[in-house]
Each structure stands twice: as structure tokens, then as C-alpha cells.
Amino acid sequence: MSEFWLISAPGDKTNLQAWERMNTVTSKSNLSSNSKFHIPDLKVGTLDALVGLSDELGKLDTFAESVIKKIAQYIGEVMEDSKDKVQENLLANGVDLISYLTRFEWDMAKYPIKQPLKNISEALSKQVTQIEADLKTRSAAYNNIKGNLQSLEKKTMGNLLTRTLADIVHKEDFVLNSEYLITLLVVVPKSSYVQWQKTYESLSDMVVPRSTKMIAEDAEGGLFTVTLFRKVMDDFKAKARENRFMVREFYYDEKELKCEKEELMKLASDKKQQYWQPLLPGCLNTSLRNGFMVPTVSGELIYCFTQRGDHSTVLVSQGPLLRWLKVNFSEAFVAWIHVKALRVFVESVLRYGLPVNFQAMLLQPNRKSVKRLRDVLNVVFKHLDEVAAASIMDPGMDIPGLQLSNQEYYPYVYFKIDLSLLD
């Protein structure tokens, strides 16, 4: 189960005994896996500041979670050909997300604890906001490449009446550079092939005999060439249309066709290189084995593949967009968990008072035991807030002044962490 509960209760002797009792019960009944969640001694500040910060952190928590979900889902989009490998690319500080969370350590270098809590919150907010802004810029550039490529690829689909002919026609199919003659392309329905062969020469005057040839065919019909004098072109088109033969408005231009092909290849290459980049030989300091990741001299991981057919070795490294997404996913995720830690600290001080003395714990509920675990926690910690606990144990009880309908409230501090980022 990828859901975790980050909770806290006072750290005095009585409550430490409650912790031990809770651990014993949950372990015996296999209700959850528990670990201590270490939060350093942060500067408390004033009560007013904490109340205001509590609201701000709630908004920042939601925002940070939305950003890491966007990045995770965008990694899946960029890795469209390897969606089964997306999860293994979602790392925080080089380890999987569950390992980072269960072994959380406050980053003293990034978020010095001697500064006020508001400063730490603002630093986290600024970091996540910048990541989101950069994501918008980079995703817009990638989506532009992808959109242009899809537009060109659409032209290669469809039937012979609408699709591009750049990959079908050849120079040899046309009479070129003639002052008098021109070659037209005509789409003929399959059911009318015989009729076309019998009548095309007589659709107008000055059609070159035996000049037709089918150069392409799809499920609906064939593409035929026909050569005639330029001056009868309009008359031929009109007569062809009357017989359900559709003349394509196409004139062979070698440079234009070459540009179209090159643009399609370039866009396909640009899109692919955001994900994988080919490497030059000689960049490795270790032997290669097909399908394995191997380190380059710089320490970057690359993939080694053997192509079918010629059995040549292809070396590829992660492209710039995928590299950026992975790095910034890690940064955003780390920031998000620090926001969670801040929230636990602030809410614990507001609820349990000064001096600061609480214990935070991370629980990973067993999927089948969520309700039972919640009941156990409410029984163990009901002494922290008898009124709230009574209301939770008896949902039908109406207690004036206690508003539990709009948010989850328990006798202990509680925040959910959901690692299902690709759902």
C-alpha cells in the first residue's frame, strides 16, 4: 500500500507508554509498519505566527503534491514507449520514495533550522514554484515538437485523397520541365479501375496514350498518373470529376518534398532525443552487456542495446528533458516531505503546547486493516482529546462546537502521505 500516515503525540512519559502500546498492538495484529519520523528542534516563534503558518503550510502542501504529480505523469508521457519503467525513475535523493520517506532526515544545508519557520516555509514555496514554472516552459517546448510531429504524421495517414504524397511519388513518375506536357495524379475507386483504363484517354483531347500507371493503392482505391497537354488540364479535371475520378492538386517539387521529409525526420528525432540520446563510441570505462545500464566516464548511467539485423551496439543516455524531470522530481518530492515535517511540527506545538515535546511516527497501514488501525489509534490516544475521540467512535453523536465534517480530525496530529503519484 502506498499510503502513509504521519502522526504525532506528546513525548512525555505517559504518552511514550501509549506509543509502546500502539506499536505492540499494530505489530501483533499486522495492522501497520511503523517507524519514527525524526524532526529537528526548529524555532517556534510566536503563537500568532504559528497559526498563520499553519494555513500557509496547508496550501503549500497541496501545491507541492500537485507539482510532483504533474512531473511524475509527465515523465510517463515522455517515456511513452517505456511506461513500465516510469516508477523506477521516480527517485528522491537517489533512492526509492518509500526508502526516502521511512528514513527521512532533515536537510540542514538546504533548510537551516536556526532561521524562523516562516523563512523555511518561504524557501520551500519559492523552490516548488520555480520548479513548476520551469516545468511549464519545458513542457510547452516539448508539446510544441510533439504537436508539430503529430500534425505531419497525420498527413501520412488517411486515404489517397487526403494524405501527403511525399513518401509515395518519385521523380520518374512525372514529365518534368516541359513547356507543353504535365503529369497529373488521379485517385480512382477500386471498383472503377477497369473504367479508368478504358476511358482516361478520351476524357479530353490531347491525353498521351498509355501514359497511365498505378503508383500507390490503399483499401479504397489507387493513385494513377496520367500525362496530357497543359492547355486541356482544366477540361480533363472537369470530365474526370464527372466520372468520380478525383485529380489531386499536386505538382512535383523535389526541394519541397525533400524539406517535408526532413522536417518529419527532424521532429521525430527531436522528440526522441528528449528521452534518449545516442552516444559516440569510446565514452565508456567498463565492458558492455546488452540491455544493461553502464556508467560513463562522467558517472552518468547509459543503456546499451544490440540492434536486430546488423547486431550493432547502440549506446544511449537519457535525453535533456527526462534528465531535468528526474532531477526536479527529486527536488520537489524532498521539498514536499519537508513541508509535511513542518506541518507536523507546527500542529504539534499548537495542539500540545510548550515546551516542544512530541514524538512523530510514520505508519504504513495494511490495506485490509485501515479501519481497525484507526480504531486502535483512537483508543490509544483518546485521552489527548476526549471530546473528539467520542465523536469519532460514535459518528452519530452531535457535539456543539466541534466541526469535523470538512476535515479529518483525530485526538492526535495526523497527515496523510499518498505515494500513488501516477494514478
C-alpha positions as CSV (number, residue, x, y, z in Angstrom):
1,M,0.0,0.0,0.0
2,S,1.5,3.4,-1.0
3,E,-0.4,5.4,1.7
4,F,1.3,6.5,4.8
5,W,0.1,8.2,8.0
6,L,2.3,10.8,9.6
7,I,1.1,11.3,13.2
8,S,2.4,12.8,16.4
9,A,1.5,12.7,20.1
10,P,3.1,14.3,23.1
11,G,6.5,12.9,24.1
12,D,6.1,12.8,27.9
13,K,6.4,9.5,29.9
14,T,2.6,8.7,29.8
15,N,2.4,9.1,26.0
16,L,5.6,7.3,25.3
17,Q,4.0,4.3,27.1
18,A,1.0,4.9,24.7
19,W,3.4,4.7,21.8
20,E,4.8,1.4,23.0
21,R,1.2,0.1,23.5
22,M,0.2,1.2,20.0
23,N,3.4,-0.3,18.5
24,T,2.8,-3.6,20.2
25,V,-0.9,-3.8,19.1
26,T,-0.3,-2.8,15.5
27,S,2.7,-5.2,15.2
28,K,1.0,-8.2,16.7
29,S,-2.1,-7.8,14.6
30,N,-0.1,-6.8,11.5
31,L,-2.1,-3.6,11.2
32,S,0.8,-1.4,10.0
33,S,4.5,-1.0,9.6
34,N,5.8,1.8,11.9
35,S,8.9,3.9,12.1
36,K,9.9,7.0,14.0
37,F,9.9,10.2,11.9
38,H,12.7,12.5,13.1
39,I,12.0,16.2,13.1
40,P,14.8,18.5,14.4
41,D,14.4,21.2,17.0
42,L,13.0,24.1,15.0
43,K,12.5,27.7,16.1
44,V,9.0,28.1,17.4
45,G,8.3,31.8,17.2
46,T,5.0,33.3,18.4
47,L,1.6,31.7,18.6
48,D,0.1,34.1,16.1
49,A,2.9,33.3,13.7
50,L,2.3,29.6,14.1
51,V,-1.5,29.9,13.5
52,G,-0.9,31.9,10.3
53,L,1.8,29.5,9.2
54,S,-0.5,26.5,9.7
55,D,-2.8,27.8,7.0
56,E,0.0,28.7,4.6
57,L,1.6,25.2,5.0
58,G,-1.7,23.6,4.3
59,K,-1.9,25.4,0.9
60,L,1.8,24.7,0.2
61,D,1.4,21.0,1.0
62,T,-1.4,20.8,-1.6
63,F,0.5,22.8,-4.2
64,A,3.7,20.8,-3.7
65,E,1.9,17.5,-4.1
66,S,0.2,18.7,-7.3
67,V,3.6,19.7,-8.8
68,I,5.2,16.3,-8.1
69,K,2.2,14.5,-9.6
70,K,2.5,16.7,-12.7
71,I,6.2,15.8,-13.0
72,A,5.6,12.1,-12.4
73,Q,2.8,12.0,-15.0
74,Y,4.9,14.0,-17.5
75,I,7.8,11.5,-17.1
76,G,5.2,8.9,-18.1
77,E,4.3,10.9,-21.1
78,V,7.9,11.4,-22.2
79,M,8.6,7.7,-21.6
80,E,5.7,6.7,-23.8
81,D,7.5,3.7,-25.2
82,S,8.7,2.5,-21.7
83,K,5.7,3.3,-19.4
84,D,6.5,0.1,-17.4
85,K,9.8,1.7,-16.3
86,V,8.4,5.0,-15.1
87,Q,8.1,4.1,-11.4
88,E,11.8,3.1,-11.2
89,N,12.7,6.6,-12.5
90,L,10.8,8.3,-9.6
91,L,13.6,8.7,-7.0
92,A,14.3,11.0,-4.2
93,N,17.9,11.7,-3.4
94,G,18.8,8.6,-5.4
95,V,16.6,6.2,-3.5
96,D,13.1,4.9,-4.0
97,L,10.3,7.1,-2.5
98,I,9.4,4.7,0.3
99,S,13.0,4.4,1.4
100,Y,13.4,8.1,1.5
101,L,10.2,8.6,3.5
102,T,10.9,5.9,6.1
103,R,14.5,7.1,6.6
104,F,13.7,10.8,6.4
105,E,16.4,13.1,7.6
106,W,16.1,16.9,7.6
107,D,18.3,18.6,5.1
108,M,20.2,21.0,7.3
109,A,22.2,22.5,4.3
110,K,19.1,23.4,2.3
111,Y,16.8,24.4,5.1
112,P,18.9,25.6,8.1
113,I,16.9,25.1,11.3
114,K,18.2,28.3,13.0
115,Q,16.1,30.5,10.8
116,P,12.4,31.3,11.6
117,L,9.8,28.7,10.4
118,K,8.3,31.3,8.1
119,N,11.7,31.6,6.3
120,I,11.9,27.9,5.8
121,S,8.3,27.8,4.5
122,E,9.0,30.6,2.1
123,A,12.2,28.9,0.8
124,L,10.2,25.7,0.2
125,S,7.5,27.6,-1.6
126,K,9.9,29.5,-3.8
127,Q,11.7,26.3,-4.7
128,V,8.5,24.4,-5.7
129,T,7.1,27.5,-7.5
130,Q,10.2,27.8,-9.6
131,I,10.1,24.1,-10.5
132,E,6.5,24.4,-11.6
133,A,7.4,27.5,-13.8
134,D,10.3,25.7,-15.4
135,L,8.1,22.6,-16.0
136,K,5.5,24.8,-17.8
137,T,8.3,26.2,-20.1
138,R,9.9,22.9,-20.8
139,S,6.6,21.0,-21.3
140,A,5.4,23.7,-23.7
141,A,8.5,23.3,-25.8
142,Y,8.2,19.5,-25.9
143,N,4.5,19.7,-26.6
144,N,5.2,22.0,-29.5
145,I,7.6,19.5,-31.0
146,K,5.1,16.7,-30.3
147,G,2.2,18.6,-31.8
148,N,4.1,19.5,-35.0
149,L,5.2,15.9,-35.3
150,Q,1.6,14.6,-34.9
151,S,0.4,17.1,-37.5
152,L,2.9,15.9,-40.0
153,E,2.3,12.2,-39.1
154,K,-1.4,12.7,-39.6
155,K,-0.6,13.7,-43.2
156,T,1.0,10.3,-43.8
157,M,-2.2,8.6,-42.6
158,G,-5.7,8.8,-44.2
159,N,-6.6,7.8,-47.7
160,L,-5.0,8.7,-51.0
161,L,-7.4,11.7,-51.3
162,T,-6.0,13.5,-48.3
163,R,-2.7,12.1,-47.2
164,T,0.7,13.5,-48.1
165,L,2.3,12.0,-51.2
166,A,5.9,12.9,-50.3
167,D,6.7,9.3,-49.4
168,I,4.8,7.8,-52.4
169,V,5.8,9.6,-55.5
170,H,9.1,9.5,-57.3
171,K,10.7,11.8,-59.9
172,E,10.5,9.1,-62.6
173,D,6.6,9.2,-62.3
174,F,6.4,12.6,-63.8
175,V,7.1,14.5,-67.0
176,L,9.1,17.5,-65.7
177,N,10.3,20.8,-67.1
178,S,8.1,20.5,-70.2
179,E,6.5,23.6,-71.7
180,Y,3.6,21.7,-73.1
181,L,3.1,18.4,-71.1
182,I,2.1,17.9,-67.5
183,T,1.6,14.7,-65.4
184,L,-1.5,14.6,-63.1
185,L,-2.3,12.3,-60.2
186,V,-5.7,10.8,-60.1
187,V,-7.4,8.8,-57.3
188,V,-9.6,6.1,-58.8
189,P,-12.0,3.9,-56.7
190,K,-11.2,0.2,-56.8
191,S,-14.5,-0.6,-58.4
192,S,-13.6,1.8,-61.3
193,Y,-10.2,0.6,-62.3
194,V,-11.4,-1.1,-65.5
195,Q,-13.5,2.0,-66.4
196,W,-10.5,4.2,-65.9
197,Q,-8.3,2.2,-68.1
198,K,-10.9,2.2,-70.8
199,T,-11.8,5.9,-70.7
200,Y,-9.0,8.1,-69.4
201,E,-7.6,8.7,-72.9
202,S,-10.9,10.0,-74.1
203,L,-11.8,12.2,-71.1
204,S,-10.5,15.2,-73.1
205,D,-8.4,15.9,-76.2
206,M,-4.6,15.7,-76.1
207,V,-4.2,12.9,-73.5
208,V,-0.9,11.0,-74.0
209,P,-1.9,7.4,-74.9
210,R,-0.8,4.6,-72.5
211,S,0.5,7.2,-70.1
212,T,-1.3,5.9,-67.0
213,K,0.3,3.9,-64.3
214,M,-0.8,3.0,-60.8
215,I,1.9,4.1,-58.3
216,A,0.1,3.5,-55.0
217,E,-3.0,1.8,-53.6
218,D,-5.0,1.7,-50.3
219,A,-8.1,0.0,-49.2
220,E,-10.4,2.4,-51.1
221,G,-8.6,2.9,-54.4
222,G,-5.5,3.5,-56.4
223,L,-3.3,6.5,-57.3
224,F,-2.8,6.7,-61.1
225,T,-0.6,9.0,-63.2
226,V,-1.7,10.4,-66.5
227,T,0.1,12.8,-68.8
228,L,-1.6,15.3,-71.1
229,F,-1.1,18.7,-72.6
230,R,-1.3,21.7,-70.2
231,K,-3.9,23.5,-72.2
232,V,-6.5,20.8,-71.7
233,M,-5.8,20.3,-68.0
234,D,-8.9,22.1,-66.7
235,D,-11.2,20.3,-69.2
236,F,-9.7,16.9,-68.2
237,K,-10.2,17.6,-64.5
238,A,-13.9,18.5,-65.0
239,K,-14.6,15.4,-67.0
240,A,-12.6,13.2,-64.6
241,R,-14.7,14.6,-61.7
242,E,-18.0,13.7,-63.6
243,N,-16.8,10.1,-63.7
244,R,-15.8,10.0,-60.0
245,F,-12.1,10.2,-60.7
246,M,-10.6,12.7,-58.3
247,V,-7.5,14.7,-59.5
248,R,-5.1,15.6,-56.7
249,E,-3.8,19.1,-56.7
250,F,-0.2,18.1,-56.7
251,Y,2.8,19.3,-58.6
252,Y,6.1,17.6,-58.2
253,D,8.7,19.8,-56.5
254,E,11.8,17.9,-55.4
255,K,13.0,20.5,-53.0
256,E,9.6,20.9,-51.3
257,L,9.2,17.1,-50.9
258,K,12.7,16.8,-49.5
259,C,12.1,19.6,-47.0
260,E,8.8,17.8,-45.9
261,K,10.6,14.5,-45.3
262,E,13.5,16.2,-43.5
263,E,11.1,18.1,-41.2
264,L,9.3,14.9,-40.3
265,M,12.6,13.1,-39.5
266,K,13.9,16.1,-37.6
267,L,10.8,16.4,-35.4
268,A,10.8,12.7,-34.7
269,S,14.5,12.9,-33.8
270,D,14.0,16.0,-31.6
271,K,11.1,14.3,-29.8
272,K,13.0,11.1,-29.2
273,Q,16.2,12.9,-28.1
274,Q,14.2,14.4,-25.2
275,Y,14.0,10.8,-23.9
276,W,17.2,9.1,-25.2
277,Q,20.3,10.5,-26.8
278,P,22.8,8.3,-28.9
279,L,26.3,8.4,-27.6
280,L,29.6,8.3,-29.5
281,P,31.8,5.3,-29.1
282,G,34.7,5.4,-26.8
283,C,32.9,7.1,-23.9
284,L,32.9,4.1,-21.6
285,N,35.2,2.8,-19.0
286,T,33.6,-0.5,-18.5
287,S,32.6,-3.5,-20.6
288,L,29.1,-3.6,-22.3
289,R,26.3,-6.1,-21.9
290,N,23.1,-5.9,-23.9
291,G,20.2,-4.3,-22.0
292,F,22.3,-3.3,-19.0
293,M,23.0,0.2,-17.6
294,V,26.7,1.0,-17.6
295,P,28.4,4.1,-16.2
296,T,30.2,6.6,-18.5
297,V,33.5,8.2,-17.6
298,S,31.5,11.2,-16.1
299,G,29.5,8.7,-14.0
300,E,26.2,9.1,-15.9
301,L,24.2,5.9,-16.5
302,I,23.7,4.9,-20.1
303,Y,21.8,2.0,-21.7
304,C,23.4,-0.5,-24.0
305,F,21.3,-2.2,-26.7
306,T,22.1,-4.6,-29.6
307,Q,20.1,-3.8,-32.7
308,R,18.4,-6.7,-34.5
309,G,19.5,-7.3,-38.1
310,D,23.1,-6.0,-38.1
311,H,23.7,-6.8,-34.4
312,S,25.4,-3.4,-34.0
313,T,25.7,-1.9,-30.5
314,V,23.7,1.2,-29.8
315,L,24.6,3.3,-26.7
316,V,22.0,5.8,-25.5
317,S,21.8,8.1,-22.5
318,Q,18.8,9.9,-21.0
319,G,17.8,13.0,-23.0
320,P,17.8,16.5,-21.5
321,L,14.1,16.7,-20.8
322,L,14.0,13.3,-19.0
323,R,17.1,14.2,-17.0
324,W,15.6,17.5,-16.0
325,L,12.3,15.8,-15.0
326,K,14.0,13.2,-12.8
327,V,16.3,15.8,-11.1
328,N,13.4,18.2,-10.4
329,F,11.0,15.4,-9.4
330,S,13.5,14.5,-6.7
331,E,13.9,18.2,-5.6
332,A,10.1,18.7,-5.4
333,F,9.5,15.4,-3.6
334,V,12.1,16.2,-1.0
335,A,10.7,19.7,-0.5
336,W,7.2,18.2,-0.1
337,I,8.2,15.8,2.6
338,H,9.9,18.7,4.4
339,V,6.6,20.6,4.2
340,K,4.9,17.6,5.8
341,A,7.5,17.7,8.6
342,L,7.0,21.4,9.1
343,R,3.2,20.8,9.3
344,V,3.6,18.1,11.9
345,F,5.9,20.4,14.0
346,V,3.6,23.4,13.8
347,E,0.4,21.4,14.5
348,S,2.0,19.6,17.4
349,V,3.1,22.8,19.1
350,L,-0.3,24.4,18.6
351,R,-2.1,21.3,19.9
352,Y,0.2,20.1,22.7
353,G,1.8,23.5,23.7
354,L,5.2,24.4,25.0
355,P,7.9,23.4,25.7
356,V,8.2,21.5,22.5
357,N,7.9,17.8,23.3
358,F,6.3,15.4,20.9
359,Q,7.1,12.2,19.0
360,A,6.3,11.9,15.3
361,M,5.7,8.5,13.8
362,L,5.2,7.2,10.3
363,L,2.7,4.4,9.8
364,Q,2.2,2.4,6.6
365,P,-1.3,0.8,7.1
366,N,-2.0,-2.7,5.9
367,R,-4.5,-2.3,3.1
368,K,-7.0,-4.7,4.7
369,S,-6.7,-3.2,8.2
370,V,-7.2,0.6,7.7
371,K,-10.4,0.9,9.8
372,R,-9.1,-1.4,12.5
373,L,-5.8,0.6,12.7
374,R,-7.8,3.9,13.0
375,D,-9.9,2.4,15.9
376,V,-6.7,1.3,17.7
377,L,-5.1,4.7,17.4
378,N,-8.3,6.4,18.6
379,V,-8.5,4.1,21.7
380,V,-4.7,4.5,22.5
381,F,-4.7,8.3,22.2
382,K,-8.3,9.2,23.1
383,H,-7.0,10.8,26.4
384,L,-5.5,13.6,24.2
385,D,-8.9,14.9,23.2
386,E,-11.8,13.0,24.9
387,V,-14.5,15.1,23.0
388,A,-13.1,14.5,19.5
389,A,-12.4,10.8,20.3
390,A,-16.0,10.3,21.5
391,S,-17.3,11.9,18.3
392,I,-15.1,9.7,16.1
393,M,-16.1,6.5,18.0
394,D,-19.8,7.4,17.7
395,P,-20.3,9.3,14.4
396,G,-24.0,9.9,15.3
397,M,-23.1,11.9,18.4
398,D,-23.8,15.7,18.0
399,I,-21.3,17.7,20.0
400,P,-21.8,21.5,19.9
401,G,-18.8,23.5,18.8
402,L,-17.0,20.5,17.2
403,Q,-16.8,20.8,13.4
404,L,-15.4,17.6,11.9
405,S,-17.4,17.5,8.7
406,N,-15.0,19.4,6.5
407,Q,-11.7,17.8,7.5
408,E,-10.2,14.7,9.2
409,Y,-9.7,15.4,12.8
410,Y,-8.3,12.9,15.4
411,P,-7.1,13.1,19.0
412,Y,-3.5,13.0,17.6
413,V,-1.9,15.1,14.9
414,Y,-2.4,13.3,11.5
415,F,-1.4,13.9,7.9
416,K,-1.7,11.5,5.0
417,I,1.1,10.9,2.5
418,D,-0.1,9.2,-0.7
419,L,2.7,7.9,-2.9
420,S,0.3,6.9,-5.7
421,L,1.6,9.6,-7.9
422,L,0.8,8.1,-11.3
423,D,-2.9,7.5,-10.6
